[in-house]
Amino acid sequence: MEGLRVSEFYSGIGGLHCAFETCGTKGKVLHAFDINTAANEVYKHNFPDTTVHQRNLTSFSIANHNAMPADVWLMSPPCQPYTRQGKQMGSKDMRAQSFIHLVDLLGNLDTPPSYLLMENVFGFEKSDTHEVLVAQLTKLNYTYQEFLLTPDQFGIPNSRLRYFLLAKRAPRALLDIGLRSRQSFQALKNALQFTIAPCDVGVIQTTIPGDGECFPSPQHHNYHYTTKADVGTSDESNTTEGGNPAIDVAEQTAEADDKNKTTIAPAKRSCDSPVVRERDPESWKRQKTGSAQCKALSHFLQSSEELAGDRMAPGFIAEKVVVQKGPVWDIVVPTDTRSCCFTKAYSKYHEGTGSVLQTNTEHSYVSAFEPIMEARRISNENKRAQFEESKASSSHTPAETHTQEQSQSQSQSETEPQTSAQSLVDGKEVPPTESDIGTELQTQSKAKIETTEETAADKSPAVAKGIMSEVPREQIDAVMALGLRFLSPREIARLHCFPDTMTFPKSINRNSAYKLLGNSLNVRVVSRLLTYMFDSQKEQ
């Protein structure tokens, strides 16, 4: 076979495969490995010439590698052990074990791969798994470079900051870009006017050296770059302030104290409060613009004809969902040059899972939602008051509670006839008869039914329908006039730079497609990295 032999680990729906095919290097992806049945089905549908292995990679052995040798390993291991919303267990997380196994296996192979590319979430670079990886690469005479890149650096109006690692095994090596990286970082620092810790200079790149199509991203301004030595006091670092124009809620940020190099995290909201989460109204009024070099979202949206012929095309979002969930959405219009990171929970959960499209641009979503946000604010204040009142009324001492119970019991015994099925005769307890038990059960059942009917009758529309009843009809009509809808799987795939030739088999529905795309990656970003890795040849 002419060209490089490629194995794709954690292959998903084939994002790494698409990236390799477009990077300009001769070769072929021969084998793909993933444990997800739906992902493998999509992969086979689009790449029938590649052998797909559905297996847990903890069982991948030296014999397996020898039977299907590869010059290139492309890897996108599970990100859950390293996400900032997770427990950040790193190598202790069971989902990290297969990747650690592959890293260990590298040291036992007679012919290890010459090239490696690995992708994961921002935060992996601070994990103990990262330490294991770079230690093994150094031991095996690989040179490597690390990157934090996001699609909006390549003209794509989407925020998806990810960690990438490239590695080459001796005698091949990546270019020595120490000086160039320092100059690049200094230029980036001057352009964005923020401080990067000196020890990070030349370690993690925020642009691809020599790539004229890779621009510095304003998104990097929102991150505090630290080394492993700085980590440990701030597991909650990089949490975002709602509505930041340069970053999405899922890619949460923090403010950095440049003087002390510490991270300032926002205060946490009590999780036991019944209050519905609300967005800072001022965040709605901020100008949300993407990078200047990004194309408008309209370049990635389906036409009305395409939507009409797409079985996965979503309709307009239901009225109740718009009113209840709209205030926490990131709403974009076709002329915007930005969108939030799309996760696997898109359309299922509403905050921080991806942007929602406003199709009618004649109206302002800010002015349309402000009355609803005000109604939610009032509702939350009432709920807080009720919650605090409930806590105060239940905070009696045990002695007070016992005294009250005795008083209530005595009062009841003096004023009410005994209704229990257990009766007394001459001071002795007499077992109840079947008739007594039946009568009591009927009484209890009747009381229960009456209480249920009474409760239902007493429920106000606000209790029964929530926020819907608190908003006037004309205000509901105003938000519905925005024409809000979720982006279609095809539109998200385009933002991820998949070609339109990549399709989903009929067995995959829209929600499954959202999950699979949320677990995928940006094809263009990886393609540019592969081009750089294969082109930057340097013999040691």
C-alpha positions as CSV (number, residue, x, y, z in Angstrom):
1,M,0.0,0.0,0.0
2,E,1.3,3.5,-0.9
3,G,1.4,6.0,1.9
4,L,0.9,5.8,5.7
5,R,-1.0,3.1,7.5
6,V,-3.4,4.6,10.0
7,S,-5.3,3.2,13.0
8,E,-8.0,5.3,14.6
9,F,-8.7,4.7,18.3
10,Y,-12.0,6.0,19.9
11,S,-13.1,6.6,16.3
12,G,-16.7,7.8,17.0
13,I,-18.4,8.8,13.8
14,G,-15.1,9.3,11.9
15,G,-14.0,12.8,12.6
16,L,-10.3,11.8,12.7
17,H,-10.8,9.8,9.5
18,C,-12.2,12.9,7.7
19,A,-9.3,15.0,9.0
20,F,-6.7,12.6,7.7
21,E,-8.4,12.4,4.3
22,T,-8.2,16.2,4.0
23,C,-4.7,16.8,5.4
24,G,-2.9,16.3,2.1
25,T,-0.8,13.2,3.1
26,K,-1.0,9.9,1.3
27,G,-2.2,7.0,3.3
28,K,-5.3,5.1,4.4
29,V,-7.2,4.6,7.7
30,L,-7.2,0.8,7.8
31,H,-8.7,0.1,11.2
32,A,-11.1,2.0,13.5
33,F,-11.8,1.1,17.2
34,D,-14.8,2.1,19.3
35,I,-17.1,0.6,21.8
36,N,-20.2,2.6,20.9
37,T,-22.6,0.6,18.7
38,A,-24.4,3.7,17.2
39,A,-21.1,5.4,16.4
40,N,-19.7,2.3,14.7
41,E,-22.9,2.1,12.6
42,V,-22.4,5.6,11.4
43,Y,-18.7,5.0,10.8
44,K,-19.4,1.8,8.7
45,H,-22.1,3.7,6.7
46,N,-19.6,6.4,5.7
47,F,-16.3,4.5,5.5
48,P,-17.1,0.9,4.3
49,D,-13.5,0.3,3.3
50,T,-12.2,0.6,6.8
51,T,-12.4,-2.3,9.2
52,V,-14.4,-1.3,12.3
53,H,-13.6,-3.1,15.6
54,Q,-16.2,-2.8,18.3
55,R,-14.2,-3.6,21.4
56,N,-12.9,-2.3,24.7
57,L,-9.4,-1.2,24.1
58,T,-8.1,-2.5,27.4
59,S,-7.9,-5.8,25.6
60,F,-5.8,-4.4,22.7
61,S,-2.6,-6.4,22.7
62,I,0.9,-6.5,21.1
63,A,-0.4,-9.3,18.9
64,N,-3.3,-7.1,17.8
65,H,-0.9,-4.4,16.8
66,N,1.5,-6.8,15.0
67,A,-1.5,-8.2,13.1
68,M,-2.5,-4.7,11.9
69,P,0.6,-2.5,12.2
70,A,0.1,1.2,11.8
71,D,2.5,4.2,11.1
72,V,0.0,6.6,12.6
73,W,-2.2,6.4,15.7
74,L,-5.1,8.9,15.9
75,M,-6.7,9.0,19.3
76,S,-9.6,10.8,20.9
77,P,-10.1,9.0,24.3
78,P,-13.0,9.6,26.7
79,C,-13.0,13.1,28.1
80,Q,-15.2,12.5,31.2
81,P,-12.3,11.9,33.6
82,Y,-10.9,15.4,32.8
83,T,-13.9,17.7,32.3
84,R,-14.3,20.5,34.7
85,Q,-18.0,19.6,35.2
86,G,-17.0,16.1,36.3
87,K,-15.2,14.7,39.3
88,Q,-11.8,15.1,37.6
89,M,-10.6,11.7,38.8
90,G,-8.1,11.4,36.0
91,S,-6.3,8.0,35.8
92,K,-8.5,6.7,38.7
93,D,-11.6,7.0,36.5
94,M,-12.4,3.6,34.9
95,R,-13.0,5.4,31.6
96,A,-9.4,6.4,31.5
97,Q,-8.0,2.9,31.8
98,S,-8.1,2.0,28.1
99,F,-6.1,5.0,27.1
100,I,-3.5,4.4,29.9
101,H,-3.3,0.8,28.6
102,L,-2.5,2.1,25.1
103,V,0.2,4.4,26.5
104,D,1.7,1.5,28.4
105,L,1.5,-0.7,25.4
106,L,3.7,1.7,23.3
107,G,6.7,0.8,25.4
108,N,6.3,-2.9,24.6
109,L,5.9,-2.7,20.8
110,D,8.7,-3.7,18.5
111,T,7.5,-1.3,15.9
112,P,5.6,1.5,17.6
113,P,3.8,4.1,15.4
114,S,6.0,6.9,14.0
115,Y,3.3,9.5,14.4
116,L,0.7,10.2,17.1
117,L,-2.2,12.7,17.4
118,M,-4.3,12.8,20.5
119,E,-7.4,15.1,21.2
120,N,-9.2,15.8,24.5
121,V,-10.9,18.5,26.5
122,F,-9.2,21.6,27.8
123,G,-8.1,20.5,31.3
124,F,-6.5,17.2,30.2
125,E,-3.1,19.0,30.3
126,K,-3.4,19.3,34.1
127,S,-4.2,15.7,34.7
128,D,-2.1,12.8,36.0
129,T,-2.9,10.9,32.8
130,H,-1.1,13.7,30.9
131,E,1.9,13.2,33.1
132,V,1.9,9.5,32.2
133,L,1.6,10.2,28.5
134,V,4.4,12.7,28.2
135,A,6.7,10.7,30.4
136,Q,6.2,7.7,28.1
137,L,6.7,9.7,25.0
138,T,10.0,11.1,26.3
139,K,11.2,7.7,27.3
140,L,10.5,6.3,23.8
141,N,12.3,9.1,22.0
142,Y,9.2,10.9,20.7
143,T,9.3,14.7,20.3
144,Y,5.9,16.3,21.0
145,Q,4.1,19.5,20.9
146,E,0.9,20.5,22.7
147,F,-1.9,22.9,21.6
148,L,-5.0,24.6,22.8
149,L,-7.1,25.4,19.7
150,T,-10.6,26.4,18.9
151,P,-12.5,26.4,15.6
152,D,-13.0,30.2,15.5
153,Q,-9.2,30.5,14.9
154,F,-9.8,28.9,11.5
155,G,-12.7,31.0,10.4
156,I,-15.4,28.7,11.8
157,P,-18.0,30.5,13.9
158,N,-18.0,28.0,16.7
159,S,-16.4,27.8,20.1
160,R,-14.9,24.4,21.0
161,L,-11.6,24.8,22.8
162,R,-9.7,21.5,22.9
163,Y,-6.3,20.1,23.9
164,F,-4.2,18.4,21.2
165,L,-0.9,16.6,21.2
166,L,1.3,15.8,18.2
167,A,4.2,13.4,18.5
168,K,6.9,12.0,16.2
169,R,9.3,9.2,17.0
170,A,13.1,9.5,16.3
171,P,14.7,9.8,13.8
172,R,11.7,12.0,12.8
173,A,11.1,15.1,15.0
174,L,8.9,18.1,15.2
175,L,10.5,21.4,14.4
176,D,12.3,23.2,17.2
177,I,9.9,26.1,17.5
178,G,11.0,27.4,20.9
179,L,12.0,30.9,19.6
180,R,9.1,31.0,17.2
181,S,6.6,30.0,19.9
182,R,7.9,32.6,22.2
183,Q,7.5,35.3,19.6
184,S,4.0,33.9,18.8
185,F,3.0,34.0,22.4
186,Q,4.4,37.5,22.8
187,A,2.5,38.7,19.8
188,L,-0.7,37.1,21.1
189,K,-0.1,38.5,24.6
190,N,0.4,42.0,23.1
191,A,-2.7,41.7,20.9
192,L,-5.0,40.5,23.6
193,Q,-3.4,42.3,26.5
194,F,-3.3,39.5,29.0
195,T,-0.6,37.7,31.0
196,I,0.5,34.1,30.5
197,A,2.7,32.5,33.1
198,P,6.3,32.6,31.8
199,C,6.8,28.9,32.5
200,D,4.0,28.1,30.0
201,V,5.8,30.0,27.1
202,G,6.7,27.5,24.4
203,V,4.9,24.6,26.2
204,I,1.3,24.8,25.1
205,Q,0.8,26.5,21.7
206,T,-2.3,28.6,21.0
207,T,-1.7,28.8,17.2
208,I,-0.2,26.3,14.7
209,P,3.3,27.6,13.8
210,G,3.6,28.7,10.2
211,D,-0.1,28.2,9.5
212,G,-1.3,31.4,7.9
213,E,-4.9,30.3,8.3
214,C,-4.7,29.9,12.1
215,F,-5.4,33.2,13.9
216,P,-5.1,34.0,17.6
217,S,-8.5,33.6,19.3
218,P,-10.1,36.1,21.8
219,Q,-11.2,32.9,23.6
220,H,-7.7,32.4,24.9
221,H,-8.0,35.6,26.8
222,N,-10.5,33.9,29.1
223,Y,-8.2,31.2,30.3
224,H,-5.7,31.2,33.0
225,Y,-2.7,29.1,31.8
226,T,-1.0,27.2,34.6
227,T,1.5,24.5,35.0
228,K,1.0,21.3,37.0
229,A,2.7,23.0,40.0
230,D,0.0,25.6,40.0
231,V,-2.8,23.1,40.1
232,G,-4.4,21.7,43.2
233,T,-5.8,24.7,44.9
234,S,-8.4,25.5,42.2
235,D,-10.3,22.5,40.9
236,E,-13.1,24.9,40.2
237,S,-11.0,27.2,38.0
238,N,-12.1,28.2,34.6
239,T,-15.7,28.5,35.5
240,T,-17.6,30.9,33.3
241,E,-19.6,34.0,33.9
242,G,-22.9,33.7,32.1
243,G,-23.2,35.3,28.7
244,N,-19.5,35.9,28.0
245,P,-19.4,36.9,24.4
246,A,-16.1,35.1,23.6
247,I,-17.0,31.8,25.2
248,D,-19.8,29.4,25.9
249,V,-21.2,28.3,29.2
250,A,-19.9,24.7,28.7
251,E,-16.4,26.1,28.3
252,Q,-16.5,28.0,31.6
253,T,-13.9,30.7,32.4
254,A,-12.5,32.4,35.4
255,E,-10.9,35.8,36.1
256,A,-7.2,35.6,36.9
257,D,-5.4,37.7,39.4
258,D,-2.3,38.6,37.4
259,K,-0.4,39.8,40.4
260,N,-0.7,36.6,42.5
261,K,-1.5,34.2,39.6
262,T,-4.5,32.8,41.5
263,T,-7.9,31.9,40.1
264,I,-11.0,33.7,41.3
265,A,-14.1,31.5,41.0
266,P,-17.7,32.8,41.2
267,A,-19.6,32.1,44.4
268,K,-21.7,28.9,44.3
269,R,-25.5,28.9,44.6
270,S,-27.0,26.8,47.2
271,C,-28.1,23.5,45.6
272,D,-31.0,22.9,48.0
273,S,-32.8,26.1,47.0
274,P,-35.9,25.6,44.9
275,V,-35.1,28.7,42.8
276,V,-35.0,28.3,39.1
277,R,-31.6,29.3,37.7
278,E,-31.7,32.8,36.2
279,R,-29.3,34.7,33.9
280,D,-28.0,38.1,34.7
281,P,-30.2,40.4,32.7
282,E,-27.2,42.6,31.8
283,S,-25.5,39.6,30.1
284,W,-28.3,39.6,27.5
285,K,-27.5,43.1,26.5
286,R,-23.8,42.5,25.8
287,Q,-22.8,42.5,22.2
288,K,-22.1,39.0,21.2
289,T,-19.7,38.9,18.3
290,G,-17.2,36.3,17.2
291,S,-13.8,36.6,15.8
292,A,-13.4,39.1,13.0
293,Q,-12.0,36.4,10.6
294,C,-15.0,34.0,11.1
295,K,-17.7,33.5,8.5
296,A,-21.3,34.2,9.4
297,L,-23.4,31.3,10.6
298,S,-25.6,31.6,7.5
299,H,-22.8,29.9,5.5
300,F,-23.4,26.8,7.6
301,L,-27.2,26.8,7.8
302,Q,-29.4,24.7,5.7
303,S,-31.7,26.4,3.1
304,S,-35.4,26.1,3.5
305,E,-35.4,23.5,0.7
306,E,-32.7,21.4,2.4
307,L,-34.6,21.5,5.7
308,A,-37.8,20.4,4.0
309,G,-36.0,17.3,2.6
310,D,-34.1,16.5,5.8
311,R,-35.8,13.9,8.0
312,M,-33.8,15.1,11.0
313,A,-34.6,18.8,10.5
314,P,-36.1,20.2,13.8
315,G,-39.2,22.3,13.8
316,F,-39.8,25.5,15.8
317,I,-39.4,24.9,19.6
318,A,-42.7,24.5,21.5
319,E,-44.2,27.5,23.3
320,K,-43.9,26.1,26.8
321,V,-40.2,25.2,26.3
322,V,-39.4,28.6,24.8
323,V,-41.0,30.5,27.7
324,Q,-39.6,28.2,30.4
325,K,-36.1,27.6,29.1
326,G,-35.5,30.5,26.7
327,P,-33.9,32.8,29.3
328,V,-30.9,30.4,29.7
329,W,-30.3,29.8,26.0
330,D,-27.5,31.2,24.0
331,I,-29.5,32.7,21.0
332,V,-27.8,33.4,17.7
333,V,-29.0,34.8,14.4
334,P,-27.7,33.9,10.9
335,T,-25.5,37.0,10.7
336,D,-23.6,36.1,13.9
337,T,-20.0,35.0,13.6
338,R,-20.1,32.8,16.7
339,S,-21.9,29.9,18.4
340,C,-21.5,27.9,21.6
341,C,-19.9,24.5,21.9
342,F,-22.4,21.8,21.0
343,T,-22.5,18.9,23.5
344,K,-24.1,15.5,23.4
345,A,-26.9,16.8,25.6
346,Y,-28.0,19.4,23.0
347,S,-31.8,19.9,22.9
348,K,-32.2,17.6,25.9
349,Y,-30.6,20.1,28.4
350,H,-30.9,23.7,27.7
351,E,-28.0,25.6,29.4
352,G,-24.5,25.4,28.1
353,T,-25.2,22.6,25.5
354,G,-25.2,24.7,22.3
355,S,-26.7,27.7,20.6
356,V,-30.3,28.1,19.6
357,L,-31.1,29.8,16.2
358,Q,-33.4,32.8,15.9
359,T,-34.8,32.6,12.4
360,N,-36.9,35.9,12.4
361,T,-34.4,38.7,12.8
362,E,-37.0,41.5,12.6
363,H,-37.4,41.3,16.4
364,S,-34.9,41.6,19.2
365,Y,-34.7,38.5,21.5
366,V,-33.4,40.8,24.3
367,S,-36.5,42.9,24.4
368,A,-38.8,39.9,23.8
369,F,-37.4,38.0,26.7
370,E,-36.9,40.8,29.2
371,P,-40.6,40.7,30.5
372,I,-40.3,36.9,30.9
373,M,-37.0,37.3,32.8
374,E,-38.7,39.9,35.1
375,A,-41.6,37.4,35.7
376,R,-39.0,34.7,36.5
377,R,-37.2,37.1,38.9
378,I,-40.4,37.8,40.8
379,S,-41.2,34.1,40.8
380,N,-37.8,33.3,42.2
381,E,-38.1,35.9,44.9
382,N,-41.4,34.4,46.0
383,K,-39.9,30.9,46.0
384,R,-37.0,32.1,48.1
385,A,-39.3,33.7,50.6
386,Q,-41.4,30.5,50.8
387,F,-38.3,28.4,51.1
388,E,-36.9,30.5,53.9
389,E,-40.3,30.6,55.7
390,S,-40.5,26.8,55.4
391,K,-37.0,26.4,56.9
392,A,-37.8,28.8,59.7
393,S,-41.1,27.0,60.6
394,S,-39.3,23.6,60.8
395,S,-36.5,24.8,63.0
396,H,-38.1,23.9,66.3
397,T,-36.1,22.3,69.1
398,P,-36.8,18.6,69.9
399,A,-38.3,19.6,73.2
400,E,-40.6,22.2,71.6
401,T,-41.7,19.6,69.0
402,H,-42.4,17.0,71.7
403,T,-44.5,19.4,73.7
404,Q,-46.5,20.5,70.7
405,E,-47.1,16.9,69.7
406,Q,-48.3,16.1,73.3
407,S,-50.6,19.1,73.3
408,Q,-52.1,18.2,69.9
409,S,-52.6,14.6,70.9
410,Q,-54.3,15.6,74.2
411,S,-56.5,18.1,72.4
412,Q,-57.5,15.6,69.8
413,S,-58.3,12.9,72.4
414,E,-60.6,15.3,74.3
415,T,-62.5,16.6,71.3
416,E,-62.7,13.7,68.8
417,P,-64.2,10.2,69.1
418,Q,-61.8,7.3,68.9
419,T,-61.8,6.1,65.2
420,S,-59.0,3.6,65.4
421,A,-59.8,0.0,64.6
422,Q,-58.0,-0.9,67.8
423,S,-60.5,-0.6,70.7
424,L,-60.5,-1.0,74.5
425,V,-62.8,-3.2,76.6
426,D,-62.5,-3.0,80.4
427,G,-59.1,-1.3,80.0
428,K,-57.8,-4.1,77.8
429,E,-57.0,-4.0,74.1
430,V,-59.3,-6.0,71.9
431,P,-58.2,-7.1,68.3
432,P,-60.2,-5.3,65.6
433,T,-62.7,-7.2,63.6
434,E,-62.7,-7.5,59.8
435,S,-65.7,-5.0,59.8
436,D,-63.7,-2.5,61.9
437,I,-60.7,-2.7,59.5
438,G,-62.9,-2.4,56.5
439,T,-64.6,0.7,57.9
440,E,-61.3,2.3,58.7
441,L,-59.8,1.6,55.3
442,Q,-62.8,3.1,53.6
443,T,-62.6,6.2,55.8
444,Q,-58.9,6.6,55.1
445,S,-59.4,6.1,51.4
446,K,-62.2,8.6,51.3
447,A,-60.2,11.2,53.2
448,K,-57.3,10.7,50.8
449,I,-59.5,11.2,47.7
450,E,-61.0,14.3,49.3
451,T,-57.6,15.7,50.1
452,T,-56.4,15.0,46.5
453,E,-59.4,16.7,45.0
454,E,-59.1,19.6,47.4
455,T,-55.4,20.1,46.6
456,A,-56.0,20.0,42.9
457,A,-58.9,22.5,43.2
458,D,-56.8,24.8,45.3
459,K,-53.9,24.8,42.8
460,S,-53.6,28.1,41.1
461,P,-52.6,28.3,37.4
462,A,-49.2,29.5,38.5
463,V,-48.6,26.2,40.4
464,A,-50.1,24.0,37.7
465,K,-48.4,25.7,34.7
466,G,-45.4,27.4,36.3
467,I,-44.0,30.4,34.6
468,M,-46.5,30.1,31.7
469,S,-49.3,31.5,33.8
470,E,-47.2,34.4,35.0
471,V,-46.5,35.9,31.6
472,P,-49.2,37.8,29.6
473,R,-50.3,36.3,26.3
474,E,-48.8,39.2,24.3
475,Q,-45.4,38.6,25.8
476,I,-45.6,34.9,24.9
477,D,-46.5,35.8,21.4
478,A,-43.5,38.2,21.2
479,V,-41.0,35.4,22.0
480,M,-42.7,32.9,19.7
481,A,-42.5,35.5,16.9
482,L,-38.7,35.1,17.1
483,G,-39.0,31.7,15.3
484,L,-36.6,29.8,17.6
485,R,-35.3,26.4,16.7
486,F,-32.4,24.1,17.4
487,L,-29.8,23.7,14.8
488,S,-30.1,20.5,12.8
489,P,-27.6,17.7,12.9
490,R,-26.5,18.6,9.4
491,E,-25.8,22.2,10.5
492,I,-23.8,21.1,13.5
493,A,-21.9,18.7,11.3
494,R,-21.0,21.6,9.0
495,L,-19.8,23.7,11.9
496,H,-17.7,20.7,12.8
497,C,-16.4,20.8,9.2
498,F,-17.7,17.3,8.2
499,P,-18.4,17.2,4.5
500,D,-22.0,16.9,3.4
501,T,-21.2,13.5,2.0
502,M,-21.0,12.3,5.6
503,T,-24.6,11.1,6.4
504,F,-26.4,9.2,9.1
505,P,-28.1,5.9,8.4
506,K,-31.9,5.7,8.8
507,S,-31.5,3.8,12.0
508,I,-30.1,6.9,13.7
509,N,-32.6,9.5,14.9
510,R,-32.1,13.2,15.5
511,N,-31.4,12.9,19.3
512,S,-28.8,10.1,18.6
513,A,-27.2,12.3,16.0
514,Y,-26.9,15.2,18.4
515,K,-25.2,12.8,21.0
516,L,-22.8,11.5,18.4
517,L,-21.9,15.0,17.1
518,G,-21.5,16.3,20.6
519,N,-18.9,13.6,21.2
520,S,-17.1,14.3,18.0
521,L,-14.4,17.0,17.1
522,N,-13.7,19.7,14.6
523,V,-12.4,18.1,11.4
524,R,-10.7,21.3,10.1
525,V,-8.7,21.9,13.3
526,V,-7.4,18.3,13.3
527,S,-6.7,18.4,9.6
528,R,-4.5,21.5,9.9
529,L,-2.6,19.9,12.8
530,L,-2.0,16.8,10.7
531,T,-0.8,18.9,7.8
532,Y,1.7,20.6,10.2
533,M,2.9,17.3,11.7
534,F,3.5,15.6,8.4
535,D,5.0,18.6,6.7
536,S,7.3,19.8,9.5
537,Q,9.9,17.1,8.9
538,K,13.2,17.3,10.7
539,E,15.7,14.5,11.0
540,Q,17.6,14.3,14.3
